[in-house]
Amino acid sequence: MSVSVGFLGLKRVGAGWPRLEWIRQQLQPLLCSRCTQRSVEAIKHMIKVLVTAANNFSHEVENFRLRQAIQKKSIQWLDSYRLADLHPLRRTKRTWVITTIVVQEEEKGPFPKYAGQLFNNKSFNESVRYLISGPGVDEYPEIGLFSIEDDANGHVYVHRAIDREKTPSFQIRFDIVHRKTAELLDRPLFFKIKIKDVNDNAPEFSKEEFNITIRENHRKDEPVFQVTALDKDEEGTDNSRVSYSLTMQMPILDGFTFNIDPTTGLILLSGCLHYETASSFKLLVEASDHGAPQQSSTSTVNVAIEDANNHLPVFINDHYQLQISAGQEHPAALRLQVEDKDSPNTPAWRAKYKITKGNEKEQFAIATDPETNDGILSIIKPVSYEENSEKRLVISVENEEPFFSCKNGEVMISSPESMNITVNIKVLQPQHAPQFHPPILIVHKEDPMKPGTVFRKYLATYPDDVPRKIKYELAHDPAGWVSVDENSGVLTVAKEFDQNSPYVNNSLYTIIIHAIDDGIPPQTGTGTILLYLSDINDHMPALVTPSLDVCDQKERTPLIIKAKSALVQNVNEPFTFELAEDSEDVKHNWKLGRNFGDSVELLMLRSLPQGSYLVPFIIRDGQGFSTRQNQHVRLCVCPDGHTCEDSPLSQASVRLGGSAIAVMLTALLILPELLPLQHVATAGEMAY
């Protein structure tokens, strides 16, 4: 059997020729002059496939031409709309009819799936084609989602599942054209395809865990917290309508302490809180929608309870007794202790004291110790002995924060009657407290000041010279630089002085010493040491002649040691001289005689060999400035009885009170550490 292109009906006709030529080229290898029946059938099947492909190509070309024609025609329709706006409104007959197009999100298929049909009455009289375009068809988003499979009947199909939360609707354009001429037969129809929601989203909280703090006196009608969960499903439907519930509370106690409004998510209290029972709670909140199947999620709310004032402060003692000296102020004369079961160092715990009776002349004051919560009673104005030897004070206490109680599950803020105690005060005849000399001692740091070195001997005495036992205490030494001997008043270096210490202000460090006697009641005197760590030599008194040459003499002729005022001071007050008795040699060799105000006698206690000696002095002026200086004394041979021999002394003659060469070689190291043991000689006194 012979098969030819002519036999297949393929002709070179018009614009279709390129398609037919392509088919002929594809079939040429299959043509033969002698073919079997089976070969003919195979060739026919191949022809059918190729013709279908050619027709599809033809449709694409035609669709392109149609779209161009539709676009041109649409412009004409739009122009007609504008012209129609210029004429009075008139009723027009509807030509488009669309059945409900239903597309549900997350459909399972199979695809393509029928969604609906459109119809135009122009199709009664014409051979038409329906066209579809726009988002979801040939435009973003979701290109290729919709199509018209049967363009003659207007059946609309969907080709895959769609997520409504991503694209909730599509604005589709429908057109009707003449099948042969591609002429636009009617105005285009713009139709909104809305994606039907399914409940595929659970409500979502903004956080998985919340941390909040509320007061113990929180009221039931005040919201504790509000949780909010959002559902991405269609708004205004059961799929997105959220309800809240409280599924867990830890600890549970006698039931749920909290509840939640199912609609608003507001968390409220069901009764009173008790900090002592539970100081925190953990709540598990669930948010559920109303769709089918129902979706839900949970979030945790951690609630910390802050203690409030539901316990009153209570005095440990019912009454107190106090003895004071008349005519004197007494800071911190008495401490009043209270007990409060609320949390320490909170407004609910901190006490406020008040003198309600007995303080008409405002001679007393009471304050709260912030660390212990004690009440500190002080006498701020001297009390007269003749006026009244006994006084009675009434003192009340309350907390900084108002008191609350719980009645029938309701918080009640109230002002209960304050607790009172009495303080009976006995006024004694006036007694004098020890007094330091001077009250303020100004000291310049001497290098080096190593631990164990005696710093100063700071003593207190009585104005009336009544002998009493005095005990010394450190009242203020925040850096812990010194220690004091309670019996002798000698201050010893405990730590090296550090100018970078936070307790040093403008190179000044303050030390306060108390001298307490054994009287009834005990009397306390206060002395202050101002330690300058920077150079203040311009403020300090000094020796007039730091070096003295003394002709060897056997008689105890006193040496006159003279001091001068500081450069910036202009005072003529007498100086106080002390020997810094740093070693046994100083004690055995030297002592002070009479004080003449601006000078003092230095006496040799025994005959000393020729040589050089260092005698350490502590000089203090009337302003309280104190300095340590070394007096150099050279005992030498004077041929003329007045001037030392210029020849150098032998090594053996250079000594410190009988010490040998080693003392002189180490003098610079020893002197800063010599201990000042006070020996004061005032004007007119003899030291022998």
C-alpha positions as CSV (number, residue, x, y, z in Angstrom):
1,M,0.0,0.0,0.0
2,S,1.3,3.4,-1.0
3,V,0.8,6.3,1.4
4,S,1.4,9.9,0.4
5,V,1.0,13.4,1.9
6,G,-1.9,14.0,-0.5
7,F,-3.5,10.9,0.7
8,L,-3.4,12.2,4.3
9,G,-5.2,15.4,3.2
10,L,-2.4,17.7,4.1
11,K,-2.5,20.7,1.8
12,R,-0.5,23.9,1.6
13,V,-3.3,26.3,2.6
14,G,-2.7,29.9,3.6
15,A,-1.2,30.6,7.0
16,G,-1.6,27.0,8.0
17,W,1.1,25.9,5.6
18,P,4.0,26.2,8.1
19,R,2.2,23.8,10.4
20,L,1.4,21.3,7.6
21,E,5.0,21.5,6.3
22,W,6.2,20.6,9.8
23,I,3.9,17.6,9.9
24,R,5.0,16.5,6.4
25,Q,8.6,16.6,7.6
26,Q,7.8,14.5,10.6
27,L,5.9,11.9,8.4
28,Q,8.4,11.7,5.5
29,P,10.5,8.9,7.1
30,L,7.4,6.8,7.5
31,L,6.2,7.1,3.8
32,C,6.8,4.1,1.6
33,S,5.7,2.7,-1.7
34,R,4.7,-0.7,-0.3
35,C,3.2,-0.6,3.3
36,T,1.4,-3.3,5.2
37,Q,-2.0,-2.7,6.9
38,R,-0.3,-2.4,10.3
39,S,2.1,0.2,9.0
40,V,-0.9,2.2,7.7
41,E,-2.5,2.1,11.2
42,A,0.7,3.3,12.8
43,I,1.0,6.1,10.4
44,K,-2.6,7.2,11.0
45,H,-2.0,7.2,14.8
46,M,1.1,9.3,14.3
47,I,-0.9,11.7,12.1
48,K,-3.6,12.1,14.8
49,V,-1.0,13.0,17.5
50,L,0.7,15.5,15.2
51,V,-2.5,17.1,14.2
52,T,-3.6,17.5,17.8
53,A,-0.3,19.2,18.6
54,A,-0.7,21.4,15.6
55,N,-4.2,22.4,16.6
56,N,-2.9,23.3,20.2
57,F,-0.4,25.5,18.6
58,S,-3.1,27.0,16.4
59,H,-5.2,27.7,19.5
60,E,-2.3,29.5,21.2
61,V,-1.9,31.7,18.2
62,E,-5.6,32.3,18.0
63,N,-5.8,33.1,21.8
64,F,-3.1,35.6,21.4
65,R,-5.0,37.2,18.5
66,L,-8.1,37.1,20.5
67,R,-6.5,38.8,23.5
68,Q,-5.3,41.6,21.3
69,A,-8.8,41.9,19.8
70,I,-10.4,41.8,23.3
71,Q,-8.1,44.4,24.5
72,K,-9.0,46.6,21.6
73,K,-12.7,45.9,22.0
74,S,-12.4,46.5,25.8
75,I,-11.1,50.0,25.2
76,Q,-14.1,50.6,23.0
77,W,-16.4,49.2,25.7
78,L,-14.8,51.5,28.3
79,D,-15.3,54.5,26.1
80,S,-18.9,53.5,25.7
81,Y,-19.2,53.4,29.5
82,R,-17.9,57.0,29.7
83,L,-20.3,58.1,27.0
84,A,-23.1,56.3,28.8
85,D,-22.4,58.3,31.9
86,L,-23.4,61.4,30.0
87,H,-26.9,60.1,29.4
88,P,-29.7,59.4,31.9
89,L,-29.7,56.0,33.6
90,R,-31.7,53.4,31.8
91,R,-32.4,49.8,32.7
92,T,-30.4,47.2,30.7
93,K,-31.1,43.5,30.4
94,R,-28.5,41.3,32.1
95,T,-26.7,39.0,29.6
96,W,-24.2,37.2,32.0
97,V,-25.3,34.4,34.2
98,I,-22.9,32.7,36.6
99,T,-23.6,29.7,38.7
100,T,-22.0,29.7,42.2
101,I,-18.2,29.1,41.8
102,V,-17.1,27.3,44.9
103,V,-13.4,26.9,45.8
104,Q,-12.5,25.5,49.2
105,E,-9.0,25.9,50.5
106,E,-6.8,22.8,51.0
107,E,-8.9,20.6,48.8
108,K,-7.6,17.2,48.2
109,G,-8.5,16.8,44.5
110,P,-8.5,15.0,42.1
111,F,-7.5,18.0,39.9
112,P,-8.6,19.6,37.6
113,K,-11.8,20.0,39.6
114,Y,-15.1,21.5,38.5
115,A,-15.7,24.8,40.3
116,G,-18.7,26.4,38.4
117,Q,-20.1,27.6,35.1
118,L,-20.7,31.0,33.4
119,F,-23.2,31.7,30.6
120,N,-24.0,34.6,28.4
121,N,-27.3,34.8,26.4
122,K,-25.3,35.9,23.3
123,S,-24.5,32.3,22.9
124,F,-28.1,31.6,21.8
125,N,-27.6,33.1,18.3
126,E,-23.8,32.9,17.9
127,S,-21.0,30.4,17.9
128,V,-19.0,31.7,20.9
129,R,-16.0,31.1,23.0
130,Y,-15.6,31.9,26.7
131,L,-12.3,33.3,27.9
132,I,-10.9,33.8,31.4
133,S,-8.0,36.0,32.6
134,G,-6.5,37.8,35.6
135,P,-4.9,36.8,38.9
136,G,-5.0,33.1,39.4
137,V,-5.2,32.5,35.6
138,D,-2.4,34.3,33.8
139,E,-1.3,36.8,36.5
140,Y,0.2,36.6,39.9
141,P,-0.6,35.4,42.4
142,E,-1.2,31.7,41.7
143,I,-0.8,31.6,37.9
144,G,-2.5,28.6,36.4
145,L,-4.9,28.0,39.3
146,F,-8.1,28.5,37.2
147,S,-9.0,27.7,33.6
148,I,-12.0,27.2,31.3
149,E,-11.6,23.6,30.0
150,D,-14.6,23.7,27.8
151,D,-14.6,27.2,26.2
152,A,-17.9,26.6,24.4
153,N,-19.8,25.9,27.6
154,G,-17.9,28.1,30.1
155,H,-17.0,25.4,32.7
156,V,-14.5,26.8,35.2
157,Y,-12.0,24.4,36.8
158,V,-9.4,24.7,39.6
159,H,-6.1,22.9,39.2
160,R,-4.6,22.6,42.7
161,A,-5.1,23.2,46.4
162,I,-5.0,26.8,47.6
163,D,-4.2,28.4,51.0
164,R,-6.9,30.9,51.9
165,E,-4.7,32.6,54.5
166,K,-2.2,33.4,51.8
167,T,-4.7,34.5,49.1
168,P,-8.3,34.8,50.3
169,S,-9.9,35.8,46.9
170,F,-9.3,36.3,43.2
171,Q,-10.7,39.0,40.9
172,I,-11.3,37.1,37.6
173,R,-12.2,38.6,34.2
174,F,-14.6,36.7,31.9
175,D,-15.1,37.5,28.2
176,I,-17.3,36.1,25.4
177,V,-16.0,36.3,21.8
178,H,-17.2,35.1,18.4
179,R,-15.6,31.8,17.7
180,K,-14.7,32.5,14.1
181,T,-14.1,36.3,14.0
182,A,-12.8,36.6,17.7
183,E,-15.1,39.7,18.0
184,L,-15.9,40.7,21.5
185,L,-19.7,40.1,21.9
186,D,-20.4,41.7,25.3
187,R,-18.9,43.7,28.0
188,P,-16.3,41.8,30.2
189,L,-17.5,40.5,33.5
190,F,-15.3,40.9,36.6
191,F,-16.1,38.3,39.1
192,K,-14.6,37.8,42.6
193,I,-14.0,34.2,43.5
194,K,-13.8,33.9,47.3
195,I,-11.9,31.0,48.7
196,K,-14.0,29.1,51.3
197,D,-12.2,28.8,54.6
198,V,-11.6,25.6,56.5
199,N,-10.4,25.4,60.1
200,D,-6.8,24.6,59.5
201,N,-5.2,27.1,62.0
202,A,-5.1,27.0,65.7
203,P,-5.2,30.2,67.8
204,E,-1.7,31.6,68.4
205,F,-0.5,33.5,71.6
206,S,2.0,36.3,71.2
207,K,4.4,34.5,73.6
208,E,4.7,30.9,74.9
209,E,5.3,32.2,78.4
210,F,4.5,35.4,80.3
211,N,6.0,36.6,83.6
212,I,4.1,39.1,85.7
213,T,4.1,40.4,89.3
214,I,1.2,41.4,91.4
215,R,0.8,42.6,95.0
216,E,-0.6,40.4,97.7
217,N,-3.4,42.9,98.3
218,H,-4.6,42.7,94.7
219,R,-8.4,43.0,94.5
220,K,-10.8,40.5,92.8
221,D,-12.3,43.2,90.6
222,E,-9.0,44.3,89.2
223,P,-7.7,42.3,86.2
224,V,-4.4,40.5,86.9
225,F,-3.4,40.1,83.2
226,Q,-4.9,39.7,79.8
227,V,-3.9,37.0,77.3
228,T,-4.7,37.3,73.6
229,A,-4.6,34.6,70.9
230,L,-5.1,35.3,67.2
231,D,-6.5,32.8,64.7
232,K,-5.5,33.2,61.0
233,D,-8.7,31.6,59.7
234,E,-11.5,33.8,58.2
235,E,-12.4,36.6,60.5
236,G,-15.9,36.7,61.9
237,T,-16.4,32.9,61.5
238,D,-16.4,30.1,64.0
239,N,-13.0,29.1,62.7
240,S,-11.4,32.3,64.0
241,R,-13.6,32.9,67.1
242,V,-11.5,32.2,70.2
243,S,-12.4,31.1,73.7
244,Y,-10.1,31.0,76.7
245,S,-9.9,28.5,79.6
246,L,-7.6,27.9,82.6
247,T,-6.5,24.3,82.4
248,M,-3.9,24.2,85.2
249,Q,-2.8,26.1,88.3
250,M,0.2,25.2,90.4
251,P,-0.1,25.1,93.4
252,I,-3.8,24.3,93.5
253,L,-4.3,25.0,97.3
254,D,-8.0,24.8,98.2
255,G,-9.1,25.4,94.6
256,F,-8.4,27.7,91.7
257,T,-7.2,31.0,93.0
258,F,-7.5,32.5,89.5
259,N,-10.2,32.4,86.8
260,I,-10.3,33.6,83.2
261,D,-13.0,35.4,81.1
262,P,-13.6,33.0,78.2
263,T,-14.3,35.8,75.8
264,T,-11.8,38.6,76.6
265,G,-8.9,36.5,78.1
266,L,-8.8,38.6,81.3
267,I,-7.4,36.8,84.2
268,L,-9.0,37.6,87.6
269,L,-8.7,36.5,91.2
270,S,-11.3,34.3,92.8
271,G,-10.3,35.4,96.3
272,C,-7.5,36.8,98.5
273,L,-3.9,36.0,98.0
274,H,-1.7,34.9,100.9
275,Y,2.0,35.5,100.4
276,E,3.0,33.2,103.3
277,T,1.1,30.3,101.7
278,A,2.1,30.7,98.1
279,S,4.5,33.4,96.8
280,S,4.1,32.4,93.1
281,F,1.7,30.6,90.8
282,K,2.0,28.9,87.4
283,L,-1.1,29.1,85.2
284,L,-1.7,27.1,81.9
285,V,-4.1,29.0,79.6
286,E,-5.7,27.3,76.6
287,A,-7.1,29.2,73.6
288,S,-9.6,27.2,71.4
289,D,-11.5,28.1,68.3
290,H,-15.1,27.1,67.4
291,G,-14.4,25.5,64.1
292,A,-14.6,21.8,63.1
293,P,-12.4,20.1,63.9
294,Q,-11.6,22.4,66.8
295,Q,-8.1,23.7,67.1
296,S,-6.3,24.9,70.3
297,S,-3.0,26.0,71.8
298,T,-1.6,26.9,75.2
299,S,0.5,29.5,77.0
300,T,2.0,29.6,80.5
301,V,1.6,32.6,82.8
302,N,4.0,32.8,85.7
303,V,2.6,35.0,88.5
304,A,5.0,36.3,91.2
305,I,3.3,37.6,94.4
306,E,4.9,40.6,96.1
307,D,4.3,40.7,99.8
308,A,1.9,43.4,101.1
309,N,1.2,44.6,104.7
310,N,-1.1,42.1,106.4
311,H,1.0,41.9,109.6
312,L,1.3,44.7,112.1
313,P,4.6,45.5,113.8
314,V,4.6,44.4,117.4
315,F,7.0,45.7,120.2
316,I,9.0,43.0,121.8
317,N,8.8,44.7,125.2
318,D,5.8,46.4,126.8
319,H,7.8,49.2,128.4
320,Y,11.3,50.5,128.7
321,Q,13.4,52.3,131.4
322,L,16.1,54.9,130.5
323,Q,18.5,57.0,132.6
324,I,20.0,60.1,131.1
325,S,22.3,62.9,132.4
326,A,20.7,66.3,132.7
327,G,22.0,69.1,130.5
328,Q,23.3,66.9,127.8
329,E,22.3,65.6,124.4
330,H,22.2,61.8,124.0
331,P,22.2,60.5,120.4
332,A,20.9,56.9,120.2
333,A,20.1,56.8,123.9
334,L,17.7,53.8,123.5
335,R,16.7,51.2,120.9
336,L,13.2,49.9,120.6
337,Q,12.7,46.6,118.9
338,V,9.7,45.4,117.0
339,E,8.7,42.1,115.2
340,D,7.0,42.1,111.8
341,K,6.1,38.9,109.9
342,D,6.1,40.6,106.5
343,S,9.0,40.3,104.1
344,P,12.1,42.2,105.4
345,N,13.2,45.4,103.7
346,T,9.8,46.1,102.1
347,P,7.3,48.9,102.8
348,A,5.1,46.3,104.4
349,W,7.9,45.5,106.9
350,R,9.6,48.9,107.5
351,A,8.4,50.6,110.7
352,K,7.5,54.2,111.4
353,Y,7.8,55.4,115.0
354,K,6.1,58.3,116.5
355,I,6.2,59.9,120.0
356,T,2.6,60.6,120.8
357,K,2.9,61.9,124.4
358,G,5.5,63.4,126.6
359,N,7.5,65.3,123.9
360,E,5.7,68.7,124.2
361,K,9.0,70.6,124.3
362,E,10.4,68.6,121.4
363,Q,13.4,67.4,123.4
364,F,13.3,63.9,122.0
365,A,13.3,62.4,118.5
366,I,12.9,58.9,117.2
367,A,14.1,57.4,113.9
368,T,14.1,54.0,112.2
369,D,17.3,52.0,111.7
370,P,17.0,50.9,108.0
371,E,18.9,47.7,108.6
372,T,17.4,46.4,111.8
373,N,14.0,48.2,111.8
374,D,14.6,49.3,115.4
375,G,13.4,52.6,116.7
376,I,16.3,54.8,117.8
377,L,15.4,57.3,120.5
378,S,17.6,60.3,120.9
379,I,17.7,63.3,123.3
380,I,18.2,66.2,120.9
381,K,17.8,69.0,123.4
382,P,19.3,68.9,127.0
383,V,16.8,68.0,129.7
384,S,16.9,70.1,133.0
385,Y,17.4,68.2,136.2
386,E,15.7,70.8,138.4
387,E,12.7,70.9,136.1
388,N,11.7,67.3,136.2
389,S,13.7,64.3,137.3
390,E,11.4,61.8,135.6
391,K,9.6,61.8,132.2
392,R,7.2,59.4,130.5
393,L,7.0,59.0,126.7
394,V,4.4,57.1,124.8
395,I,5.6,55.8,121.4
396,S,3.5,54.2,118.6
397,V,4.6,52.2,115.6
398,E,3.1,51.4,112.2
399,N,4.3,50.4,108.8
400,E,5.1,52.6,105.8
401,E,2.5,50.8,103.8
402,P,-1.3,50.8,104.7
403,F,-2.5,47.6,106.4
404,F,-5.0,45.3,104.7
405,S,-7.0,42.3,105.7
406,C,-9.2,39.7,103.9
407,K,-12.9,39.3,104.7
408,N,-15.1,36.8,102.8
409,G,-12.6,36.8,100.0
410,E,-12.5,40.5,99.7
411,V,-9.4,42.8,100.3
412,M,-10.1,45.4,103.0
413,I,-7.8,48.4,103.4
414,S,-8.0,49.7,107.0
415,S,-6.2,51.7,109.6
416,P,-6.1,49.7,112.8
417,E,-5.2,51.2,116.1
418,S,-1.4,51.5,116.4
419,M,0.5,49.6,119.1
420,N,1.9,51.8,121.9
421,I,4.6,51.3,124.5
422,T,5.8,53.6,127.3
423,V,9.4,54.7,128.0
424,N,10.1,55.9,131.6
425,I,13.1,58.3,131.7
426,K,15.0,59.1,134.8
427,V,17.0,62.3,134.6
428,L,20.2,62.2,136.7
429,Q,22.4,65.1,137.9
430,P,24.7,66.4,135.1
431,Q,27.9,64.5,134.5
432,H,30.7,65.3,132.2
433,A,31.8,63.1,129.4
434,P,35.5,62.5,128.6
435,Q,37.0,65.0,126.2
436,F,39.7,64.4,123.6
437,H,42.6,66.8,123.2
438,P,42.3,68.2,120.6
439,P,38.7,67.3,119.6
440,I,39.9,67.2,116.0
441,L,43.3,65.8,115.3
442,I,44.8,66.5,111.8
443,V,47.4,64.0,110.7
444,H,49.5,63.8,107.5
445,K,50.3,60.3,106.3
446,E,53.9,59.3,107.0
447,D,55.5,56.7,104.7
448,P,55.6,53.9,105.2
449,M,52.6,53.0,107.4
450,K,52.7,49.2,107.5
451,P,50.4,47.0,109.5
452,G,51.5,46.7,113.1
453,T,52.9,50.3,113.2
454,V,51.7,52.5,116.0
455,F,49.8,55.4,114.3
456,R,48.9,57.7,117.2
457,K,48.1,57.8,120.9
458,Y,44.8,59.8,121.1
459,L,43.7,60.3,124.7
460,A,40.7,61.7,126.4
461,T,40.5,63.2,129.9
462,Y,37.9,64.8,132.2
463,P,37.4,68.5,132.5
464,D,37.0,68.2,136.3
465,D,40.0,65.9,136.6
466,V,37.8,63.3,138.2
467,P,39.6,60.0,137.8
468,R,37.5,57.4,136.0
469,K,38.1,54.4,133.9
470,I,37.9,55.1,130.2
471,K,37.4,52.6,127.4
472,Y,38.2,53.5,123.8
473,E,36.3,52.3,120.8
474,L,36.4,52.8,117.1
475,A,33.2,54.5,116.1
476,H,34.0,55.2,112.4
477,D,36.7,53.5,110.3
478,P,34.9,52.3,107.2
479,A,38.0,50.9,105.5
480,G,39.3,49.2,108.7
481,W,42.7,50.9,108.5
482,V,43.4,51.1,112.3
483,S,42.6,49.4,115.5
484,V,42.5,50.9,119.0
485,D,43.6,49.5,122.4
486,E,40.5,50.0,124.5
487,N,42.6,50.7,127.6
488,S,45.5,52.8,126.4
489,G,43.9,54.6,123.4
490,V,46.9,53.7,121.2
491,L,45.9,53.4,117.5
492,T,47.8,50.8,115.5
493,V,47.8,50.4,111.7
494,A,45.7,47.4,110.6
495,K,45.9,47.9,106.8
496,E,48.1,49.9,104.5
497,F,46.5,53.3,103.7
498,D,45.1,53.3,100.2
499,Q,44.5,56.7,98.6
500,N,42.2,55.0,96.0
501,S,39.8,53.7,98.6
502,P,36.2,54.7,98.0
503,Y,36.1,56.0,101.5
504,V,38.8,58.7,100.8
505,N,37.3,62.0,99.8
506,N,39.6,64.7,98.3
507,S,42.6,62.8,99.8
508,L,41.0,63.0,103.3
509,Y,40.0,59.9,105.4
510,T,38.1,60.3,108.6
511,I,38.4,58.2,111.8
512,I,36.1,58.7,114.8
513,I,37.0,57.5,118.3
514,H,34.7,57.2,121.3
515,A,35.9,57.4,124.9
516,I,33.3,55.8,127.2
517,D,33.6,56.1,131.0
518,D,32.2,53.7,133.6
519,G,29.6,56.1,135.1
520,I,25.9,55.4,135.4
521,P,24.8,56.0,132.8
522,P,28.0,55.8,130.8
523,Q,29.2,59.1,129.3
524,T,30.8,59.2,125.8
525,G,33.3,61.6,124.4
526,T,34.0,61.8,120.7
527,G,37.4,62.5,119.0
528,T,37.9,62.9,115.2
529,I,41.1,62.2,113.3
530,L,41.4,63.7,109.9
531,L,44.0,61.8,108.0
532,Y,45.4,63.5,104.9
533,L,46.9,61.2,102.3
534,S,48.2,63.9,100.0
535,D,51.0,66.5,100.7
536,I,49.8,69.1,103.2
537,N,53.2,70.1,104.6
538,D,52.3,73.8,104.1
539,H,49.8,73.4,106.8
540,M,52.0,71.6,109.3
541,P,54.2,73.0,112.1
542,A,57.9,72.3,111.7
543,L,61.2,72.3,113.7
544,V,63.1,75.6,113.4
545,T,66.5,73.8,113.5
546,P,66.2,70.2,112.4
547,S,69.9,69.6,113.2
548,L,71.8,70.6,116.3
549,D,75.6,70.3,117.1
550,V,76.1,69.9,120.9
551,C,79.5,70.1,122.5
552,D,80.3,67.2,124.7
553,Q,79.3,68.0,128.3
554,K,78.8,66.0,131.3
555,E,76.2,68.2,133.0
556,R,72.5,67.8,132.1
557,T,72.2,71.1,130.3
558,P,68.8,71.1,128.5
559,L,68.7,71.4,124.7
560,I,66.0,73.9,123.5
561,I,64.0,72.5,120.6
562,K,62.0,75.2,118.9
563,A,59.0,74.9,116.5
564,K,57.5,77.3,114.0
565,S,54.0,77.7,112.5
566,A,53.0,76.4,109.1
567,L,53.6,78.7,106.1
568,V,49.9,79.2,105.5
569,Q,49.0,79.4,109.2
570,N,49.4,82.6,111.3
571,V,48.9,81.4,114.8
572,N,50.8,82.1,118.0
573,E,49.1,79.5,120.1
574,P,51.5,77.1,122.0
575,F,52.7,73.9,120.5
576,T,52.4,70.5,122.1
577,F,55.5,68.4,121.9
578,E,55.7,64.7,122.3
579,L,58.5,62.2,122.0
580,A,57.7,59.4,119.6
581,E,59.2,56.8,121.9
582,D,59.8,54.3,119.2
583,S,62.6,52.3,120.9
584,E,64.0,51.6,124.3
585,D,67.0,53.7,123.4
586,V,64.8,56.8,123.1
587,K,63.1,56.1,126.4
588,H,66.5,55.5,128.2
589,N,68.3,58.4,126.7
590,W,65.9,61.3,126.3
591,K,63.0,63.0,128.0
592,L,61.1,66.3,127.6
593,G,61.3,69.1,130.1
594,R,59.4,72.4,130.3
595,N,57.2,73.6,127.5
596,F,57.6,77.3,126.7
597,G,54.8,77.4,124.1
598,D,56.9,77.7,121.0
599,S,59.8,75.4,122.3
600,V,60.5,72.6,124.7
601,E,63.4,71.3,126.7
602,L,65.1,68.1,125.6
603,L,67.0,66.4,128.4
604,M,69.7,63.7,128.2
605,L,68.9,61.0,130.9
606,R,72.5,59.8,130.9
607,S,76.0,60.6,129.6
608,L,76.1,59.6,125.9
609,P,79.1,59.0,123.8
610,Q,80.0,61.2,120.9
611,G,78.1,60.6,117.8
612,S,74.9,61.4,115.8
613,Y,71.4,60.7,117.3
614,L,67.9,60.9,115.8
615,V,65.2,62.0,118.3
616,P,61.7,61.6,116.8
617,F,59.2,64.4,117.8
618,I,55.4,64.7,117.3
619,I,54.5,68.4,117.1
620,R,50.9,69.6,117.2
621,D,49.7,73.2,116.9
622,G,46.6,74.8,118.4
623,Q,44.6,74.2,115.2
624,G,44.9,70.4,115.6
625,F,47.6,69.9,112.8
626,S,50.0,67.2,113.9
627,T,53.2,66.1,112.2
628,R,56.2,63.9,113.0
629,Q,59.7,65.2,112.5
630,N,63.2,64.0,113.5
631,Q,65.6,66.1,115.4
632,H,69.2,65.4,114.5
633,V,71.6,65.8,117.5
634,R,75.4,65.5,117.0
635,L,77.5,65.2,120.2
636,C,81.0,66.3,119.4
637,V,84.3,67.6,120.8
638,C,84.6,71.3,120.8
639,P,88.3,72.5,121.2
640,D,87.2,76.0,121.7
641,G,84.2,75.0,123.9
642,H,81.7,76.3,121.3
643,T,82.3,74.8,117.8
644,C,82.4,71.1,116.9
645,E,85.7,69.8,115.5
646,D,85.3,69.6,111.6
647,S,87.2,66.3,111.4
648,P,84.8,63.4,110.6
649,L,83.7,61.3,113.5
650,S,84.7,57.7,113.7
651,Q,82.3,55.1,112.6
652,A,82.0,53.9,116.2
653,S,80.9,57.3,117.4
654,V,77.9,57.5,115.1
655,R,75.1,55.8,117.1
656,L,71.5,56.1,118.3
657,G,71.7,56.0,122.0
658,G,74.5,53.4,122.2
659,S,73.6,51.5,119.0
660,A,76.3,50.7,116.5
661,I,76.8,51.2,112.8
662,A,73.8,49.2,111.7
663,V,71.4,51.6,113.2
664,M,72.7,54.5,111.1
665,L,72.6,52.5,108.0
666,T,69.0,51.5,108.5
667,A,67.8,54.7,110.0
668,L,65.7,55.7,107.0
669,L,63.9,52.4,107.1
670,I,63.4,52.4,110.9
671,L,62.2,55.9,111.5
672,P,58.8,55.8,109.7
673,E,57.9,52.7,111.8
674,L,59.0,54.1,115.2
675,L,56.0,54.0,117.5
676,P,54.8,57.3,119.1
677,L,54.3,56.6,122.8
678,Q,52.9,59.9,124.1
679,H,54.9,61.9,126.6
680,V,53.5,65.4,126.8
681,A,55.2,68.2,128.7
682,T,53.0,71.3,128.9
683,A,54.3,74.8,129.7
684,G,55.6,75.3,133.2
685,E,55.9,71.6,133.9
686,M,59.2,69.9,134.8
687,A,59.8,66.5,133.3
688,Y,62.3,65.4,135.9
